[in-house]
Amino acid sequence: MVLALFQIIDMILQLATWVIIAQVILSWLIAFNVISMQSNFVRTLAMTIERITAPLYRPIKRLLPDFGGIDFSPLIVLLGIQVLRKLLGGLYLELGPTIT
């Protein structure tokens, strides 16, 4: 039961990582005019990913100063997710065998 809970949390964190990476790549493609926001598919995809990731970025954007158009909040969220995954893995290794 505990293993399943840790695996579910880890899968959610992995999914969040991939969504953030997809948003970063999509924003670069839009910024360099490789793809256009004129396309309904691209616009819908960008807006959907923005709605998913905005709650993760909002607290970080409030704390960070303006870096002149460069948004470091995805990088900070990705680092936070990786730290959280490592902590959860270590916690499972410590507690997992005792609370099965």
N, CA, C and O atoms as a MOPAC input file, in Angstrom:
PM7 MOZYME 1SCF
protein

 N      0.82000 1    -1.19400 1     0.00000 1
 C      0.00000 1     0.00000 1     0.00000 1
 C      0.86700 1     1.26200 1     0.00000 1
 O      0.61300 1     2.20400 1    -0.75000 1
 N      1.88100 1     1.26000 1     0.84600 1
 C      2.77000 1     2.41900 1     0.93000 1
 C      3.56000 1     2.56900 1    -0.36200 1
 O      3.74400 1     3.68200 1    -0.85500 1
 N      4.02700 1     1.45400 1    -0.90900 1
 C      4.76500 1     1.49400 1    -2.16900 1
 C      3.89900 1     2.08900 1    -3.27000 1
 O      4.37400 1     2.90700 1    -4.05800 1
 N      2.64100 1     1.68800 1    -3.33000 1
 C      1.73400 1     2.21600 1    -4.35100 1
 C      1.56000 1     3.72200 1    -4.20400 1
 O      1.53800 1     4.44300 1    -5.20100 1
 N      1.43600 1     4.19600 1    -2.98600 1
 C      1.28200 1     5.63000 1    -2.74400 1
 C      2.52600 1     6.39200 1    -3.20100 1
 O      2.41400 1     7.43000 1    -3.85400 1
 N      3.69400 1     5.88600 1    -2.86200 1
 C      4.93300 1     6.53000 1    -3.28800 1
 C      5.06200 1     6.51100 1    -4.81100 1
 O      5.52100 1     7.48700 1    -5.40500 1
 N      4.66400 1     5.41100 1    -5.44300 1
 C      4.73300 1     5.32800 1    -6.90200 1
 C      3.77300 1     6.30600 1    -7.57000 1
 O      4.11600 1     6.91600 1    -8.58200 1
 N      2.58400 1     6.46000 1    -7.01900 1
 C      1.61600 1     7.40300 1    -7.58300 1
 C      2.13700 1     8.83100 1    -7.47200 1
 O      2.05300 1     9.60100 1    -8.42900 1
 N      2.66700 1     9.18000 1    -6.32100 1
 C      3.22600 1    10.52500 1    -6.14100 1
 C      4.38400 1    10.74800 1    -7.10500 1
 O      4.50000 1    11.82200 1    -7.69500 1
 N      5.24200 1     9.74500 1    -7.27000 1
 C      6.37200 1     9.86100 1    -8.18500 1
 C      5.89800 1    10.01400 1    -9.62600 1
 O      6.47200 1    10.79900 1   -10.38000 1
 N      4.86400 1     9.27900 1   -10.02100 1
 C      4.33100 1     9.40900 1   -11.38300 1
 C      3.74900 1    10.79800 1   -11.62600 1
 O      3.91600 1    11.36100 1   -12.70800 1
 N      3.07100 1    11.35000 1   -10.62900 1
 C      2.51900 1    12.70300 1   -10.76000 1
 C      3.64600 1    13.72200 1   -10.91700 1
 O      3.54500 1    14.64700 1   -11.72300 1
 N      4.71000 1    13.55200 1   -10.15000 1
 C      5.85000 1    14.46100 1   -10.25800 1
 C      6.54900 1    14.31700 1   -11.61000 1
 O      6.99000 1    15.31200 1   -12.18400 1
 N      6.65300 1    13.08900 1   -12.12200 1
 C      7.23300 1    12.87900 1   -13.45100 1
 C      6.37300 1    13.53200 1   -14.52500 1
 O      6.89600 1    14.16600 1   -15.44100 1
 N      5.06100 1    13.37900 1   -14.41500 1
 C      4.14900 1    13.99200 1   -15.37900 1
 C      4.28900 1    15.51300 1   -15.34900 1
 O      4.32000 1    16.15500 1   -16.39900 1
 N      4.37400 1    16.08600 1   -14.16000 1
 C      4.55700 1    17.53700 1   -14.04000 1
 C      5.86500 1    17.96900 1   -14.70300 1
 O      5.91700 1    19.01000 1   -15.35800 1
 N      6.90600 1    17.18100 1   -14.53500 1
 C      8.18900 1    17.48600 1   -15.16900 1
 C      8.05100 1    17.53500 1   -16.67900 1
 O      8.53100 1    18.47200 1   -17.31600 1
 N      7.40100 1    16.53700 1   -17.25900 1
 C      7.25000 1    16.48800 1   -18.71300 1
 C      6.34500 1    17.59000 1   -19.24200 1
 O      6.56900 1    18.10100 1   -20.34000 1
 N      5.33300 1    17.95800 1   -18.48200 1
 C      4.46500 1    19.06500 1   -18.90300 1
 C      5.25400 1    20.37400 1   -18.91600 1
 O      5.10500 1    21.17800 1   -19.83700 1
 N      6.08400 1    20.59100 1   -17.91100 1
 C      6.90200 1    21.80700 1   -17.86200 1
 C      7.89700 1    21.83300 1   -19.01500 1
 O      8.08300 1    22.87100 1   -19.65000 1
 N      8.53600 1    20.70400 1   -19.29100 1
 C      9.47900 1    20.63800 1   -20.41200 1
 C      8.75700 1    20.90900 1   -21.72500 1
 O      9.27900 1    21.62200 1   -22.58200 1
 N      7.56800 1    20.35200 1   -21.89100 1
 C      6.78300 1    20.59400 1   -23.10800 1
 C      6.43900 1    22.07100 1   -23.23900 1
 O      6.48500 1    22.62400 1   -24.33800 1
 N      6.09300 1    22.71400 1   -22.12800 1
 C      5.75700 1    24.13500 1   -22.18900 1
 C      6.97100 1    24.97300 1   -22.57400 1
 O      6.85500 1    25.90800 1   -23.36600 1
 N      8.11700 1    24.64700 1   -22.02600 1
 C      9.33200 1    25.39400 1   -22.35500 1
 C      9.65300 1    25.25100 1   -23.83700 1
 O      9.94000 1    26.24200 1   -24.50800 1
 N      9.60500 1    24.03300 1   -24.35000 1
 C      9.89000 1    23.80900 1   -25.76800 1
 C      8.86800 1    24.52000 1   -26.63900 1
 O      9.23200 1    25.15400 1   -27.62900 1
 N      7.59700 1    24.42100 1   -26.28200 1
 C      6.54500 1    25.08400 1   -27.05000 1
 C      6.74100 1    26.60000 1   -27.04600 1
 O      6.56500 1    27.25000 1   -28.07600 1
 N      7.10200 1    27.16000 1   -25.90500 1
 C      7.30500 1    28.61600 1   -25.85000 1
 C      8.48700 1    29.04200 1   -26.71700 1
 O      8.44400 1    30.10200 1   -27.34200 1
 N      9.53900 1    28.22900 1   -26.76100 1
 C     10.66800 1    28.54500 1   -27.63800 1
 C     10.26300 1    28.47200 1   -29.10400 1
 O     10.63200 1    29.33600 1   -29.90000 1
 N      9.50300 1    27.44000 1   -29.45900 1
 C      9.06500 1    27.30500 1   -30.84700 1
 C      8.18900 1    28.48300 1   -31.26500 1
 O      8.27700 1    28.95400 1   -32.39900 1
 N      7.35700 1    28.94900 1   -30.36100 1
 C      6.51400 1    30.11000 1   -30.65500 1
 C      7.37000 1    31.37600 1   -30.72800 1
 O      7.17900 1    32.19900 1   -31.62400 1
 N      8.30400 1    31.53600 1   -29.79900 1
 C      9.14000 1    32.74100 1   -29.75900 1
 C     10.00800 1    32.88200 1   -31.00300 1
 O     10.24600 1    33.99600 1   -31.46800 1
 N     10.48200 1    31.76800 1   -31.54400 1
 C     11.34600 1    31.80900 1   -32.72200 1
 C     10.57400 1    31.61400 1   -34.02300 1
 O     11.16900 1    31.35600 1   -35.06900 1
 N      9.25000 1    31.73600 1   -33.95700 1
 C      8.36300 1    31.65000 1   -35.12100 1
 C      8.50100 1    30.34400 1   -35.89800 1
 O      8.32900 1    30.32000 1   -37.11700 1
 N      8.80500 1    29.27900 1   -35.20000 1
 C      8.81900 1    27.96400 1   -35.83700 1
 C      7.38700 1    27.48200 1   -36.00100 1
 O      7.02800 1    26.89700 1   -37.02300 1
 N      6.57500 1    27.73500 1   -34.98200 1
 C      5.14100 1    27.47300 1   -35.06900 1
 C      4.40900 1    28.76000 1   -34.71600 1
 O      4.95500 1    29.64200 1   -34.05200 1
 N      3.17100 1    28.85000 1   -35.16900 1
 C      2.43000 1    30.09300 1   -35.02400 1
 C      1.24900 1    29.93300 1   -34.08200 1
 O      0.58500 1    28.89700 1   -34.07100 1
 N      0.99500 1    30.96200 1   -33.29700 1
 C     -0.18000 1    30.97800 1   -32.43100 1
 C     -1.45400 1    31.19500 1   -33.23700 1
 O     -2.55100 1    31.15400 1   -32.68000 1
 N     -1.32400 1    31.42200 1   -34.52800 1
 C     -2.49700 1    31.55500 1   -35.39600 1
 C     -3.22900 1    30.21800 1   -35.52000 1
 O     -4.43800 1    30.18200 1   -35.74400 1
 N     -2.48800 1    29.12800 1   -35.37200 1
 C     -3.07000 1    27.78900 1   -35.45800 1
 C     -3.92300 1    27.51600 1   -34.22100 1
 O     -3.48700 1    27.74400 1   -33.09200 1
 N     -5.13300 1    27.03000 1   -34.44300 1
 C     -6.02500 1    26.71600 1   -33.32500 1
 C     -5.42700 1    25.65100 1   -32.41700 1
 O     -5.53000 1    25.74600 1   -31.19400 1
 N     -4.80200 1    24.63700 1   -33.01200 1
 C     -4.21600 1    23.55900 1   -32.21900 1
 C     -3.11000 1    24.08500 1   -31.31200 1
 O     -3.07500 1    23.77200 1   -30.12200 1
 N     -2.21200 1    24.88200 1   -31.87400 1
 C     -1.09200 1    25.42200 1   -31.09700 1
 C     -1.60700 1    26.33700 1   -29.99300 1
 O     -1.14100 1    26.26300 1   -28.85600 1
 N     -2.56600 1    27.19800 1   -30.32300 1
 C     -3.11500 1    28.11600 1   -29.32700 1
 C     -3.79500 1    27.35500 1   -28.19200 1
 O     -3.60500 1    27.68000 1   -27.01900 1
 N     -4.60000 1    26.32600 1   -28.54900 1
 C     -5.28400 1    25.52500 1   -27.53200 1
 C     -4.28000 1    24.78200 1   -26.66200 1
 O     -4.42500 1    24.74400 1   -25.44100 1
 N     -3.26800 1    24.19500 1   -27.28100 1
 C     -2.24100 1    23.47200 1   -26.53400 1
 C     -1.49000 1    24.40800 1   -25.58900 1
 O     -1.27800 1    24.07600 1   -24.42300 1
 N     -1.09100 1    25.56900 1   -26.08700 1
 C     -0.34900 1    26.52500 1   -25.25800 1
 C     -1.19900 1    27.02100 1   -24.08900 1
 O     -0.70400 1    27.14300 1   -22.96900 1
 N     -2.46400 1    27.30300 1   -24.34300 1
 C     -3.33600 1    27.78800 1   -23.26800 1
 C     -3.60000 1    26.70000 1   -22.23500 1
 O     -3.65600 1    26.98500 1   -21.03900 1
 N     -3.76100 1    25.45500 1   -22.68300 1
 C     -3.99600 1    24.34800 1   -21.75700 1
 C     -2.78600 1    24.12400 1   -20.85400 1
 O     -2.92300 1    23.98600 1   -19.63900 1
 N     -1.61300 1    24.09000 1   -21.45700 1
 C     -0.39900 1    23.89300 1   -20.66400 1
 C     -0.18800 1    25.07200 1   -19.71400 1
 O      0.25800 1    24.88800 1   -18.58200 1
 N     -0.50600 1    26.27700 1   -20.17300 1
 C     -0.37800 1    27.46100 1   -19.30900 1
 C     -1.29500 1    27.35800 1   -18.09800 1
 O     -0.89500 1    27.70400 1   -16.98600 1
 N     -2.51100 1    26.88800 1   -18.30100 1
 C     -3.45100 1    26.73900 1   -17.18000 1
 C     -2.97800 1    25.68300 1   -16.18400 1
 O     -3.22600 1    25.79800 1   -14.98300 1
 N     -2.30100 1    24.66300 1   -16.68600 1
 C     -1.80700 1    23.60000 1   -15.80500 1
 C     -0.61300 1    24.08300 1   -14.98900 1
 O     -0.51400 1    23.79700 1   -13.79500 1
 N      0.29000 1    24.81300 1   -15.63100 1
 C      1.54300 1    25.18100 1   -14.96600 1
 C      1.49100 1    26.50400 1   -14.20700 1
 O      2.32900 1    26.73900 1   -13.33700 1
 N      0.54400 1    27.35800 1   -14.51000 1
 C      0.48100 1    28.67800 1   -13.85300 1
 C      0.43100 1    28.58400 1   -12.32800 1
 O      1.12000 1    29.35800 1   -11.66400 1
 N     -0.35600 1    27.66800 1   -11.73700 1
 C     -0.35100 1    27.59200 1   -10.26800 1
 C      1.00600 1    27.18600 1    -9.68000 1
 O      1.32100 1    27.54200 1    -8.54400 1
 N      1.80100 1    26.44700 1   -10.44600 1
 C      3.13500 1    26.07500 1    -9.96500 1
 C      4.09600 1    27.25800 1   -10.02300 1
 O      4.93900 1    27.42600 1    -9.14200 1
 N      3.96300 1    28.07300 1   -11.06400 1
 C      4.88700 1    29.18300 1   -11.27300 1
 C      4.54300 1    30.41800 1   -10.44600 1
 O      5.43600 1    31.17700 1   -10.07300 1
 N      3.27500 1    30.62500 1   -10.15900 1
 C      2.81700 1    31.87700 1    -9.54300 1
 C      3.56800 1    32.24600 1    -8.25900 1
 O      4.02200 1    33.38400 1    -8.13900 1
 N      3.71700 1    31.32300 1    -7.28900 1
 C      4.43300 1    31.72100 1    -6.06300 1
 C      5.89400 1    32.07600 1    -6.31600 1
 O      6.44900 1    32.95200 1    -5.65300 1
 N      6.50800 1    31.40100 1    -7.26500 1
 C      7.91700 1    31.66000 1    -7.56100 1
 C      8.07200 1    32.99700 1    -8.27200 1
 O      9.01000 1    33.74400 1    -7.99100 1
 N      7.15900 1    33.30600 1    -9.19100 1
 C      7.23500 1    34.58000 1    -9.91000 1
 C      7.06300 1    35.76300 1    -8.96800 1
 O      7.61100 1    36.83800 1    -9.21600 1
 N      6.30400 1    35.57300 1    -7.88500 1
 C      6.14000 1    36.65000 1    -6.91100 1
 C      7.43600 1    36.92300 1    -6.15600 1
 O      7.70500 1    38.05900 1    -5.76500 1
 N      8.23500 1    35.88400 1    -5.95100 1
 C      9.47200 1    36.03100 1    -5.18000 1
 C     10.65800 1    36.49800 1    -6.01700 1
 O     11.53100 1    37.20900 1    -5.51900 1
 N     10.69100 1    36.10000 1    -7.29200 1
 C     11.83500 1    36.42100 1    -8.14000 1
 C     11.75100 1    37.83900 1    -8.68700 1
 O     10.66400 1    38.31500 1    -9.01500 1
 N     12.88500 1    38.51200 1    -8.78500 1
 C     12.88100 1    39.81700 1    -9.45400 1
 C     12.74800 1    39.63300 1   -10.96600 1
 O     12.89200 1    38.52100 1   -11.47300 1
 N     12.47800 1    40.70800 1   -11.67200 1
 C     12.36300 1    40.66400 1   -13.12800 1
 C     13.76100 1    40.54600 1   -13.73900 1
 O     14.65200 1    41.33900 1   -13.43400 1
 N     13.93900 1    39.54900 1   -14.60000 1
 C     15.23400 1    39.33000 1   -15.24000 1
 C     15.22600 1    39.75700 1   -16.69800 1
 O     15.99000 1    39.22400 1   -17.50300 1
 N     14.37800 1    40.70400 1   -17.04600 1
 C     14.37900 1    41.24400 1   -18.40200 1
 C     13.86700 1    40.28200 1   -19.45000 1
 O     14.51100 1    40.10200 1   -20.48300 1
 N     12.75400 1    39.67600 1   -19.21700 1
 C     12.14200 1    38.80700 1   -20.21400 1
 C     12.51000 1    37.34300 1   -20.08900 1
 O     11.96700 1    36.51300 1   -20.81800 1
 N     13.40700 1    37.00500 1   -19.19500 1
 C     13.77100 1    35.60500 1   -18.98900 1
 C     13.04500 1    35.10500 1   -17.74900 1
 O     13.15900 1    35.68700 1   -16.67000 1
 N     12.30200 1    34.02800 1   -17.91500 1
 C     11.51200 1    33.47800 1   -16.81400 1
 C     12.22300 1    32.24100 1   -16.26400 1
 O     12.31100 1    31.21400 1   -16.93600 1
 N     12.72200 1    32.35200 1   -15.04800 1
 C     13.42100 1    31.24400 1   -14.42100 1
 C     12.50600 1    30.34400 1   -13.60000 1
 O     12.96900 1    29.34900 1   -13.04300 1
 N     11.22600 1    30.66700 1   -13.51300 1
 C     10.32300 1    29.87500 1   -12.67200 1
 C     10.19500 1    28.41800 1   -13.13300 1
 O     10.11700 1    27.54300 1   -12.27100 1
 N     10.16700 1    28.09500 1   -14.45200 1
 C     10.13000 1    26.67100 1   -14.81200 1
 C     11.36300 1    25.90600 1   -14.32600 1
 O     11.25600 1    24.76400 1   -13.87900 1
 N     12.51800 1    26.53600 1   -14.41400 1
 C     13.75000 1    25.89200 1   -13.95300 1
 C     13.70300 1    25.63800 1   -12.45300 1
 O     14.10100 1    24.57000 1   -11.98900 1
 N     13.22100 1    26.60800 1   -11.70000 1
 C     13.14800 1    26.46000 1   -10.24900 1
 C     12.13500 1    25.38600 1    -9.87000 1
 O     12.37200 1    24.60300 1    -8.95000 1
 N     11.00100 1    25.34600 1   -10.58000 1
 C     10.00000 1    24.30500 1   -10.30500 1
 C     10.56900 1    22.92800 1   -10.63700 1
 O     10.36700 1    21.97900 1    -9.87900 1
 N     11.27700 1    22.80800 1   -11.75900 1
 C     11.89000 1    21.51900 1   -12.11400 1
 C     12.90700 1    21.08200 1   -11.06000 1
 O     12.94900 1    19.90900 1   -10.68800 1
 N     13.71600 1    22.00800 1   -10.58300 1
 C     14.67100 1    21.66700 1    -9.52600 1
 C     13.94900 1    21.24300 1    -8.25300 1
 O     14.36200 1    20.29300 1    -7.58800 1
 N     12.87900 1    21.94300 1    -7.91500 1
 C     12.09200 1    21.58300 1    -6.73700 1
 C     11.46900 1    20.20600 1    -6.85600 1
 O     11.43400 1    19.44600 1    -5.88800 1
 N     10.97600 1    19.88500 1    -8.04600 1
 C     10.38400 1    18.56200 1    -8.26900 1
 C     11.43800 1    17.47900 1    -8.10500 1
 O     11.17400 1    16.44500 1    -7.49100 1
 N     12.62900 1    17.70600 1    -8.64600 1
 C     13.68600 1    16.69800 1    -8.53800 1
 C     14.12600 1    16.50900 1    -7.08500 1
 O     14.37300 1    15.38400 1    -6.65100 1
 N     14.22200 1    17.59800 1    -6.34300 1
 C     14.57100 1    17.49300 1    -4.91800 1
 C     13.48800 1    16.71700 1    -4.17900 1
 O     13.79200 1    15.84500 1    -3.36500 1
 N     12.22800 1    17.03000 1    -4.46100 1
 C     11.11400 1    16.33400 1    -3.81700 1
 C     11.12600 1    14.84400 1    -4.14800 1
 O     10.87600 1    14.01500 1    -3.27400 1
 N     11.41700 1    14.49700 1    -5.40800 1
 C     11.48500 1    13.08200 1    -5.78900 1
 C     12.60000 1    12.36500 1    -5.03500 1
 O     12.42100 1    11.23200 1    -4.58800 1
 N     13.75000 1    13.02400 1    -4.89300 1
 C     14.85600 1    12.41200 1    -4.14700 1
 C     14.48600 1    12.23100 1    -2.67900 1
 O     14.77000 1    11.18800 1    -2.08900 1
 N     13.85400 1    13.24200 1    -2.08900 1
 C     13.44800 1    13.13900 1    -0.68700 1
 C     12.42200 1    12.02700 1    -0.48500 1
 O     12.50600 1    11.27300 1     0.48400 1
 N     11.46400 1    11.92300 1    -1.39000 1
 C     10.45500 1    10.86600 1    -1.27200 1
 C     11.07500 1     9.48400 1    -1.45200 1
 O     10.69300 1     8.53300 1    -0.76900 1
 N     12.03700 1     9.37500 1    -2.37600 1
 C     12.72100 1     8.09800 1    -2.55800 1
 C     13.49400 1     7.69300 1    -1.32100 1
 O     13.45400 1     6.53500 1    -0.90600 1
 N     14.19800 1     8.64600 1    -0.73200 1
 C     14.92500 1     8.36500 1     0.50200 1
 C     14.00300 1     8.03300 1     1.65500 1
 O     14.30000 1     7.15500 1     2.46400 1
 N     12.88000 1     8.73600 1     1.73000 1
 C     11.89500 1     8.46800 1     2.77700 1
 C     11.32100 1     7.06900 1     2.62600 1
 O     11.12600 1     6.35900 1     3.61300 1
 N     11.05200 1     6.67800 1     1.39000 1
 C     10.52000 1     5.33100 1     1.17900 1
 C     11.54300 1     4.27300 1     1.57000 1
 O     11.19300 1     3.26500 1     2.18300 1
 N     12.80100 1     4.49800 1     1.21900 1
 C     13.83400 1     3.52600 1     1.58200 1
 C     13.98900 1     3.41200 1     3.09500 1
 O     14.27700 1     2.33400 1     3.61400 1
 N     13.79700 1     4.52100 1     3.79800 1
 C     13.89800 1     4.50300 1     5.25900 1
 C     12.66900 1     3.88600 1     5.91500 1
 O     12.79100 1     3.06700 1     6.82600 1
 N     11.48100 1     4.28100 1     5.44900 1
 C     10.25100 1     3.87900 1     6.12400 1
 C      9.53100 1     2.71100 1     5.46800 1
 O      8.76800 1     2.00200 1     6.12400 1
 N      9.76800 1     2.50900 1     4.18800 1
 C      9.02000 1     1.50200 1     3.43400 1
 C      8.99000 1     0.12100 1     4.04800 1
 O      7.90600 1    -0.43300 1     4.22900 1
 N     10.13000 1    -0.45800 1     4.37700 1
 C     10.11400 1    -1.81100 1     4.94000 1
 C      9.42900 1    -1.89800 1     6.30500 1
 O      8.93100 1    -2.96000 1     6.67800 1
 N      9.40000 1    -0.79600 1     7.04800 1
 C      8.82500 1    -0.86400 1     8.39500 1
 C      7.32100 1    -0.64700 1     8.41700 1
 O      6.66600 1    -1.05700 1     9.37500 1
 N      6.74400 1    -0.00900 1     7.38500 1
 C      5.30800 1     0.29500 1     7.41700 1
 C      4.52900 1    -0.40100 1     6.31400 1
 O      3.48000 1     0.09300 1     5.90200 1
 N      5.00500 1    -1.51500 1     5.83500 1
 C      4.31000 1    -2.21900 1     4.76200 1
 C      3.03700 1    -2.77000 1     5.17800 1
 O      2.34100 1    -3.39000 1     4.37400 1

